[in-house]
Amino acid sequence: MTSRLEIWAATPAPFDPEGRLDVSVIPEQVERLRSSGVHGAFVNGTTGEFSALSTAERREVADAWAAACPDGFGLALHVGGTDPAGVRELAAHAESIGVDYIATVAPYYGEAPTLELLVRYLAMVSGSAPGTPLCYYHIPSMTGSSYAPSAVVAAAAETVPALSSVKFTDGDLGELDRIREAAVGITVFLGRDELLPAALSFGVRVVVGSLFNSLAAVAHQVTGAYDRGEHELAFELHRPFREIADLAARHGGLGFVKELLNELGPDLGRPRPPWGPVPDVDRAVAVELAKRLRAPIAAAEAAERTAE
């Protein structure tokens, strides 16, 4: 590889044409990620429609990924949710199958009223998987959390010893920098694919995002150009990420992204409510965008294979 970027793909949930869970496609997901330069999978997160899955379904997805991932390919499981018993069950199950780390969002549908209670929630999750590193998943656009993740990390540093990272799905890169200063040894995963060039200037080298299911090789090319000092080229190569983010904001958000990824392959079925079904007019935009993206994706993947 020409870049030093560590990429984790936030994977979509696989459904059959009737909307039922279909884990048989997960080995194909794994191979697609491995072949395009992805280092690991972040499973059952926002892109994985975790809030539309039952606890049993999330366990089934986790087991299928654990079975399909070869040695050296990372696996992280998001275990957060609104049911404390289910969260603890998912955390303990994740540890039992040997994942690299677990992650959890802050409580939502009513956030924790104090920072202390939020930290106690993180301690509860970690206590069910005490031997597994914990990632705090900061995504205020979904959770509504008003707590700065740097404050969460600083408050949790002593009481949640397994806390090792933050998945930062936010646009305030100054806050991203403050997280790293809040406690020693905290890794910050950038969760906003559309901000990659700016984040590189902040020293980010680990990313987690949905678009890396298809555009990981492009991200490696962006990073390689940035590292060579070709910043204008890096920004131009990154254009597809920004275009996708812009179109997703206007044509269905998470559901639009899943339909785009389906077009780029493999097809993982229609998104569940509330993100789907995506209206035909918006789905047509995803289909057309996929046609335009196939050539730059193929070119980036060919360049990465040559550089290996």
Buried (B, 14 or more C-beta within 10 A) or exposed (E): BBBEBBBBBBBBBBBEEEBEBBBEBBBBBBEBBBEBBBBBBBBBBBBBBBBBBEBEBBBBBBBBBBEBBEEEBBBBBBBBBEEEEBBBBBBBBBBEBEBBBBBBBBBBEEBBEEBEEBBBBBBBBBBBBEEBBBBBBBBBEBBEBEBBBBBBBBBBBEEBEBBBBBBBBBEEBEBBBBBBEBBEEBBBBBBBBBBBBBBBEBEBBBBBBBBBBBBBBBBBBBBBBBBEEEEEBBBEBBEBBBBBBEBBEEBBBBBBBBBBBBBBBBBBBBBBEEBBBBEEEBBEBBBEBBEEBEEBBEEBBEBBEEEE
